[in-house]
Amino acid sequence: MTNTTIQSMLIKGYSAKAFTHNYIFGFTFRGVVYMTFTGSHALPFVTILDKASRGAGYSLRFKPNKDQKQYLLAGAKPLCSVDFFEECVATSKYNRGEIFEKLVAEHFGQEWKKDNVPFTEGPDLTIEGIPYQLKYEKATFTNEKALASL
C-alpha cells in the first residue's frame, strides 16, 4: 500500500466521522500568523502522512510546507504577528493550537474556553452559525489506531 493510499484512507475515515467539514487553518508566513477558511476538499493538499507515536500506525497531520502555505494564502487573513503569538504561548499554560483557537475566537468577539469535545461530536468554534474545526501548524487530525477505535 502506498503512502498516498494510506493518506487518502485516513482523510476518508476522518471525514466520515467528523462533525463538520469546515476548517480554519493557522500557519505562519513571513512573520505573520494567518488564518484561512476552507473545506474538506483542501485536506489532500494540506495534510501529510506521518508516523504516529506509541504504535498508533500512521497519522494525518497539518504540517504545511512552502507550497502548501502558498496554496492557503490565497484566501488567508492575517491574525497576528508571530512575535505576539509566541509571547502568548510563552506566557500561557496552553499549547500553540489552543492559543490559535483562543485568538481566532477573540478575533470574532467570542470568549474562548478550553474543552475536550471530540471531533466527532462538535466543532472547535462556531462563527455566524457555521461550525469549524481549527488546526494550527503541526496539528494531528487523527491516526490509524484512533480511527479503528471509532
Helices and strands as residue ranges (DSSP letters): H 3-17, E 22-29, E 32-39, G 40-42, H 43-46, E 47-51, E 58-62, H 66-73, E 77-81, H 82-90, H 96-107, E 125-127, E 130-136, E 139-143, H 144-149
